[in-house]
Amino acid sequence: MKKRIGGAVHTMTLEKQFEQEMIGIYMTAKRECGYNAIRFLQLISAKGGLVAAKQLISKPGGADGFTTLWECGRLDLSVEAHVLNPKYLELFTEAERQLCRERLQEFGYTL
């Protein structure tokens, strides 16, 4: 059983790890796909990686960046793919994870 303080520290650390991965998405997409997702980076800076991810995945039809990554053959760099990483299970609801699963499958990404 986690101590309340320990759990809070763990969650914050996990959120920071997730945020760092979101920044990594930006850097890799720019380097490998020529996709300069400056608004994505600004959203992370303004709201944090977790809030930014939740906002992007809840957007009807998905974010424009998802399509760009699909065209580049790099859906592994999508926010949706990162949401489904088992180490971030506690950061997202099952409904959010299901939405990501369905969006990725719709575009032919194998989980």
C-alpha positions as CSV (number, residue, x, y, z in Angstrom):
1,M,0.0,0.0,0.0
2,K,1.3,3.4,-0.9
3,K,1.6,6.2,1.6
4,R,-0.4,9.2,0.5
5,I,2.7,11.4,0.2
6,G,4.7,8.7,-1.6
7,G,1.8,8.2,-4.0
8,A,1.6,11.9,-4.7
9,V,5.3,12.0,-5.4
10,H,5.1,8.9,-7.6
11,T,2.2,10.4,-9.6
12,M,4.0,13.7,-10.0
13,T,7.1,11.9,-11.2
14,L,5.1,9.8,-13.6
15,E,3.4,13.0,-15.0
16,K,6.9,14.6,-15.5
17,Q,8.1,11.5,-17.3
18,F,5.0,11.6,-19.5
19,E,5.6,15.3,-20.2
20,Q,9.2,14.6,-21.2
21,E,8.0,12.0,-23.6
22,M,5.6,14.5,-25.1
23,I,8.5,16.8,-25.7
24,G,10.4,13.9,-27.2
25,I,7.5,13.4,-29.6
26,Y,7.9,16.9,-30.8
27,M,11.7,16.6,-31.2
28,T,11.6,13.2,-33.0
29,A,8.7,14.3,-35.3
30,K,10.6,17.4,-36.3
31,R,13.9,15.5,-36.9
32,E,12.4,12.5,-38.7
33,C,9.3,13.8,-40.4
34,G,10.1,17.5,-40.8
35,Y,7.0,18.3,-38.7
36,N,7.5,21.4,-36.7
37,A,4.5,21.1,-34.3
38,I,5.2,24.4,-32.5
39,R,1.5,24.6,-31.3
40,F,1.9,21.2,-29.7
41,L,5.0,22.4,-27.9
42,Q,3.3,25.6,-26.8
43,L,0.3,23.6,-25.4
44,I,2.6,21.5,-23.4
45,S,4.5,24.5,-22.1
46,A,1.2,26.3,-21.2
47,K,-0.7,23.4,-19.7
48,G,1.7,20.6,-19.0
49,G,2.1,17.3,-20.9
50,L,-0.8,15.5,-19.2
51,V,-3.4,18.2,-19.6
52,A,-2.2,18.8,-23.2
53,A,-2.5,15.1,-24.0
54,K,-6.0,14.9,-22.5
55,Q,-7.1,17.9,-24.5
56,L,-5.7,16.6,-27.8
57,I,-7.1,13.1,-27.5
58,S,-10.6,14.4,-26.7
59,K,-10.7,16.6,-29.8
60,P,-13.4,15.2,-32.1
61,G,-11.7,13.6,-35.1
62,G,-8.3,13.9,-33.4
63,A,-5.6,16.5,-33.7
64,D,-4.1,17.6,-37.0
65,G,-0.7,16.2,-35.8
66,F,-2.1,12.7,-35.7
67,T,-2.8,12.8,-39.5
68,T,0.7,14.3,-40.1
69,L,2.3,11.5,-38.1
70,W,0.2,8.9,-40.0
71,E,1.3,10.3,-43.3
72,C,4.9,10.0,-42.1
73,G,4.3,6.4,-41.0
74,R,5.1,7.3,-37.4
75,L,1.9,6.8,-35.4
76,D,4.2,5.4,-32.7
77,L,5.0,9.1,-32.0
78,S,1.3,10.0,-31.5
79,V,0.0,11.1,-28.2
80,E,-2.5,8.3,-28.5
81,A,0.2,5.7,-28.7
82,H,1.9,7.2,-25.6
83,V,-1.3,7.3,-23.7
84,L,-1.5,3.5,-24.2
85,N,1.9,2.9,-22.7
86,P,1.2,0.6,-19.7
87,K,3.5,2.6,-17.5
88,Y,1.1,5.6,-17.8
89,L,-2.1,3.5,-17.0
90,E,-2.9,5.4,-13.8
91,L,-2.8,8.8,-15.6
92,F,-5.7,8.1,-18.0
93,T,-9.2,6.8,-17.6
94,E,-10.2,3.6,-19.4
95,A,-12.5,5.7,-21.6
96,E,-9.5,7.9,-22.7
97,R,-7.4,4.8,-23.4
98,Q,-10.2,3.2,-25.4
99,L,-10.6,6.4,-27.5
100,C,-6.9,6.2,-28.3
101,R,-7.0,2.5,-29.1
102,E,-9.9,3.0,-31.5
103,R,-8.3,6.0,-33.2
104,L,-5.0,4.1,-33.7
105,Q,-6.8,1.0,-35.0
106,E,-8.9,3.0,-37.4
107,F,-5.7,4.2,-39.0
108,G,-4.2,0.7,-39.2
109,Y,-1.7,1.0,-36.3
110,T,-1.1,-2.3,-34.7
111,L,-1.1,-2.2,-30.9
